[in-house]
Amino acid sequence: MDWTVSTSGVTGSVTYPIIGNPFNFAIAPNIPLVISTTTQQAINLTFSYFSTGPVCPSIFISDISVIAYICDTSCSTCNFITNACICNSNYQYQGTCQVSCPPLTYTDPVAMQCVALCPNATYSNGGVCTACNAACFVCSDTTNNCTTCASSYYRDTATNYCLFACLNTSYSVYYNLTCYPCDNSCVGCTNTSLNCISCNTNYYRAIRSNTCISNCGNGFYANSLNQCTICPTGCSVCSLIINILTCSQCKNVSGLSYYLSTPECVVNCPSGQFGGANSGNGNNPECMSCTAPCSTCSVLSTNCLSCTATNYLIYGSQSCQATNCPDGQFSFSGQNVCFLCSSNCATCSLNATTCNSCSLGISGLY
């Protein structure tokens, strides 16, 4: 079933199909009705209700006077309900059809309208509203320069792309669906830009803070995984040299003195060395070799604690003597340490009381 409206009072009589109940015009006669005439005027309208079936008769209501709003001559047709100009190939603008949109407006080729602002999911590309990338809800300048993303997509602040998941050079914040860039030192990060998963070339990962740093600093060394690892106890400076952990400087720990005995720091120097002042390496104490004929020594390289073979440590001193003990001293068999003879003996052997000669004033050997 349809309504038609016939006009009179204009040049000729034209019949237009309309939508809705035209009796509304009798109740509210100022509701706009768009009629294709050349001037705005009050005209007489005759509404006809008819059925396409053979049973119902036509009903005519005549001479209802309303204000007719003129459909612009540039319009192909006009919409009775919305009072809008309908354009076939041109763009709709303020009830007219335009071949091109006027200044300070944008061309919307989808809606075929001239608009003050491009709608969401489009951006102005030379004055023409162009579709954003499907992942964008709002974009500007280019199709991928997103300022707001579609639902469930993350916005990468470094590129303004909308992504289904953040790249490994960024970390995600779920509550605002945003990807933030990792620090340049990181290869991948989580939760913050400096909470690095691994590090770029020439950077080392500090295990305690997960940051990437260019130098591990004193007390740490870069291991084979480029991670900063604490030096061994007593070692204040260390490094990995040809896969060998090597200390270059030592420190005191809990009252114990550590000495550099490359590649490590030790409390007790190896046999044949002593812990003393360092030669040519600042205040770093190191293990230094004893001076022959000392086999072991302390404090100084010539302060012997024991002697090399065929040399004897003189009693009461830190000196070694070649071949045998001096007069008044002896050594036990197989040992090269001298002990004092008995006061009666000027010389002795085997033990302190077996005199080879007697002291001055003592006569006779027994």
C-alpha positions in Angstrom: 0.0 0.0 0.0 1.2 3.5 -0.9 0.3 7.1 -0.6 0.7 9.6 -3.4 0.5 13.4 -3.3 -0.8 15.5 -6.2 0.1 19.1 -6.3 -1.8 22.0 -7.7 -0.9 25.7 -7.7 2.4 25.1 -9.5 3.1 24.8 -13.1 1.3 21.6 -14.1 0.2 18.9 -11.7 2.7 16.2 -10.6 2.1 13.1 -8.5 4.8 12.0 -6.0 5.1 8.8 -4.0 5.6 9.6 -0.3 6.4 7.6 2.8 4.5 7.6 6.0 1.0 8.8 7.0 0.2 12.1 5.3 -2.6 12.7 7.8 0.2 13.9 10.1 0.2 17.0 8.0 -3.4 17.8 9.0 -2.3 17.5 12.7 1.0 19.3 12.3 0.8 21.3 9.1 4.3 22.8 9.6 6.1 19.5 9.1 8.3 20.1 6.0 7.4 18.4 2.8 9.8 18.6 -0.1 8.2 19.1 -3.6 10.2 19.7 -6.8 9.1 23.2 -7.7 11.1 26.2 -8.7 9.9 28.5 -5.9 8.9 28.2 -2.3 5.2 28.6 -1.9 2.0 27.4 -0.2 0.3 24.9 -2.5 -2.8 22.8 -2.3 -2.2 19.1 -1.9 -4.5 16.2 -2.6 -3.6 13.0 -0.7 -4.7 9.7 -2.2 -4.6 6.4 -0.5 -4.9 3.4 -2.8 -4.4 -0.3 -2.8 -3.0 -2.4 -5.5 -5.7 -4.9 -4.7 -9.1 -4.9 -6.5 -11.2 -4.7 -3.3 -10.4 -1.4 -1.5 -11.7 1.8 -3.1 -9.5 4.9 -3.3 -9.9 7.6 -0.6 -9.3 11.2 -1.4 -8.7 14.0 1.1 -8.4 17.3 -0.7 -7.1 20.8 -0.2 -4.8 20.4 2.8 -2.6 23.5 2.8 1.0 23.0 3.9 4.3 24.8 3.4 6.2 23.1 0.6 10.0 23.4 0.7 11.6 23.6 -2.7 13.9 20.8 -3.8 17.0 22.5 -5.2 17.3 22.2 -9.0 20.8 20.6 -8.6 19.2 17.6 -6.8 18.2 14.5 -8.7 15.5 13.8 -6.1 14.7 14.8 -2.6 14.0 12.7 0.5 10.6 13.4 1.9 11.4 12.1 5.4 14.8 13.8 5.9 14.3 16.8 3.7 17.7 15.9 2.1 18.8 16.4 -1.5 19.6 13.1 -3.2 22.5 13.2 -5.7 23.3 10.6 -8.3 27.0 11.4 -9.1 27.7 14.7 -7.3 28.2 15.4 -3.6 25.5 16.5 -1.3 26.1 19.8 0.6 23.5 21.8 2.6 20.6 20.5 0.4 22.4 21.0 -2.9 24.5 18.8 -5.2 28.1 19.9 -5.8 30.5 18.7 -8.4 33.3 19.4 -5.9 33.1 20.2 -2.3 33.6 23.9 -1.3 36.6 25.2 0.8 36.8 24.2 4.5 34.9 20.9 3.8 36.0 17.4 3.0 34.8 15.0 0.3 33.3 11.8 1.7 33.1 9.5 -1.4 31.3 6.8 0.6 28.4 9.0 1.8 28.7 11.2 -1.3 28.6 14.3 0.9 30.7 17.3 1.7 31.5 17.1 5.4 33.1 19.4 8.0 35.2 16.5 9.4 36.1 13.1 8.0 34.2 10.3 9.8 36.0 7.8 12.1 38.1 5.2 10.3 39.0 7.8 7.6 41.5 10.6 7.2 41.8 13.6 4.9 44.0 12.7 1.9 44.2 15.9 -0.1 40.7 16.8 1.1 39.2 13.4 0.3 38.1 11.2 3.2 40.1 8.0 2.7 39.8 4.7 4.6 42.2 4.0 7.4 43.9 0.6 7.8 41.3 -1.9 9.0 43.0 -2.1 12.4 42.7 1.6 12.9 39.7 3.3 14.5 41.1 6.8 13.9 44.0 7.7 11.7 45.6 10.9 10.3 47.9 11.8 7.4 48.3 8.2 6.2 46.3 5.0 6.3 48.6 3.4 8.9 49.2 6.5 11.1 46.7 5.4 13.8 45.8 7.5 16.8 43.2 5.1 18.0 43.0 1.3 17.3 40.1 -0.9 16.6 38.9 -3.2 19.4 41.5 -5.8 20.6 44.4 -4.2 18.7 47.5 -2.7 20.4 48.8 0.7 19.3 52.6 0.9 18.8 53.7 4.3 20.0 56.9 4.1 18.0 55.3 3.6 14.6 51.6 4.4 15.3 50.6 1.1 13.8 47.8 -1.0 15.2 49.0 -4.5 15.9 47.4 -7.7 17.1 50.4 -8.2 19.4 53.4 -6.0 20.3 56.7 -6.5 18.4 59.7 -7.9 20.3 61.2 -4.4 20.3 58.5 -3.2 22.6 56.5 -4.2 25.7 52.7 -4.2 26.0 50.5 -2.5 28.6 47.2 -4.4 28.6 44.9 -1.8 30.4 45.3 0.7 27.5 46.3 -1.8 24.8 49.5 0.1 24.0 53.0 -1.0 22.8 55.8 1.1 24.2 59.4 0.8 22.8 62.2 -0.9 24.7 65.3 1.0 25.5 67.8 1.0 22.6 70.1 -1.2 24.6 67.6 -4.0 24.9 66.6 -6.8 22.5 63.1 -7.4 23.9 61.7 -6.2 27.3 58.8 -6.7 29.6 56.7 -4.4 31.8 59.1 -1.4 31.4 61.5 -0.2 28.7 64.6 -1.1 30.8 63.5 -4.6 32.0 65.5 -6.2 29.2 65.2 -9.9 28.1 68.5 -9.7 26.3 70.9 -7.0 25.1 72.1 -5.4 21.9 75.7 -5.7 20.7 78.3 -4.1 23.1 75.8 -4.2 26.0 75.7 -6.5 29.0 72.7 -7.6 31.0 72.8 -6.8 34.7 71.1 -9.8 36.3 69.9 -8.0 39.4 68.1 -5.2 37.6 67.7 -6.7 34.1 69.0 -3.5 32.6 71.6 -3.5 29.7 74.8 -1.6 30.4 77.9 -0.9 28.4 80.3 -1.8 31.3 79.6 -4.3 34.1 81.8 -2.3 36.5 84.2 -3.3 39.3 83.2 -6.5 41.1 81.5 -7.9 38.0 82.4 -9.5 34.7 80.6 -10.3 31.4 80.1 -14.1 31.1 79.7 -16.1 27.9 76.0 -15.1 27.8 76.8 -11.4 28.0 75.4 -11.2 31.5 77.1 -9.3 34.3 78.2 -11.8 36.9 79.8 -11.1 40.3 83.5 -11.7 40.6 84.7 -14.5 43.0 85.3 -13.6 46.7 88.3 -11.4 47.3 88.4 -10.3 43.6 87.5 -6.7 43.0 88.2 -6.6 39.3 87.9 -9.6 37.0 87.2 -10.5 33.3 86.7 -13.5 31.1 89.9 -13.9 29.0 89.8 -16.7 26.4 87.0 -18.4 28.5 89.2 -18.2 31.7 87.9 -16.1 34.6 90.9 -13.9 35.5 91.2 -11.6 38.4 93.3 -8.5 38.0 92.8 -6.8 41.4 92.1 -8.1 44.9 90.4 -6.8 48.0 90.2 -7.7 51.7 87.1 -9.5 52.8 85.9 -10.0 56.4 89.4 -9.1 57.8 91.2 -11.5 55.5 93.8 -10.2 53.1 93.6 -11.6 49.5 96.6 -11.6 47.2 96.6 -11.8 43.4 97.9 -15.1 42.1 96.8 -14.9 38.5 94.2 -15.9 37.5 92.7 -15.7 41.0 92.9 -14.0 44.4 94.0 -16.1 47.3 94.5 -15.8 51.1 97.5 -18.1 51.0 100.0 -17.7 48.2 101.3 -20.9 46.5 104.5 -22.5 47.6 107.5 -20.5 46.5 105.6 -17.2 46.7 104.6 -14.7 49.4 101.9 -12.0 49.7 103.5 -8.6 49.6 103.3 -5.2 48.1 102.5 -5.2 44.4 105.1 -4.2 41.8 103.8 -1.8 39.2 100.0 -2.2 39.7 98.9 0.4 42.2 98.1 -0.8 45.7 97.0 -4.2 44.6 98.7 -6.9 46.7 99.9 -9.9 44.8 101.8 -13.1 45.3 105.5 -12.6 44.5 108.2 -15.3 44.1 110.7 -16.0 46.8 114.4 -15.3 46.1 116.7 -18.4 45.9 117.8 -20.2 47.9 114.5 -19.6 49.7 111.9 -22.3 49.0 109.2 -20.5 50.9 109.2 -17.0 52.4 107.1 -14.2 54.0 106.8 -10.4 53.9 110.0 -10.2 51.8 111.3 -12.4 49.0 114.5 -13.0 51.1 112.8 -13.8 54.4 113.1 -17.6 54.1 110.7 -20.0 55.9 112.3 -23.0 54.2 115.2 -23.6 51.8 115.7 -25.3 48.5 117.5 -28.7 48.5 121.2 -28.7 49.7 120.5 -25.4 51.6 119.9 -25.2 55.3 117.7 -22.7 57.1 119.8 -21.2 59.8 118.3 -21.3 63.3 117.1 -17.9 64.6 117.2 -16.3 61.2 115.4 -16.2 57.9 118.5 -17.0 55.9 119.6 -20.2 54.0 123.2 -21.5 54.0 124.6 -23.9 51.5 125.9 -27.4 52.2 125.4 -27.7 56.0 124.4 -25.9 59.2 126.9 -23.4 60.8 128.9 -24.3 63.9 126.7 -24.8 67.0 123.7 -26.0 64.9 122.7 -29.4 63.4 120.0 -30.8 61.2 118.1 -34.0 61.5 118.7 -36.6 58.9 116.7 -35.8 55.7 115.9 -32.3 56.9 117.5 -29.0 55.9 116.5 -27.0 58.9 119.1 -26.2 61.5 118.6 -26.6 65.3 120.9 -25.4 68.2 123.4 -27.8 69.7 123.5 -28.3 73.5 125.3 -25.5 75.3 128.2 -27.9 76.0 128.8 -28.6 72.3 130.7 -26.3 70.1 129.6 -28.5 67.2 127.2 -31.5 67.1 125.5 -33.9 64.8 122.5 -36.2 64.7 121.1 -34.5 67.7 121.8 -31.6 70.1 123.8 -33.6 72.6 126.0 -35.6 70.3 128.9 -33.2 70.4 131.6 -33.3 67.7 133.5 -30.7 69.7 133.0 -29.0 73.1 132.4 -25.5 74.1 135.2 -23.4 75.5 135.9 -24.4 79.1 134.3 -27.8 78.7 136.8 -30.6 78.4 136.5 -34.1 77.2 134.1 -36.0 74.9 132.2 -38.9 76.3 
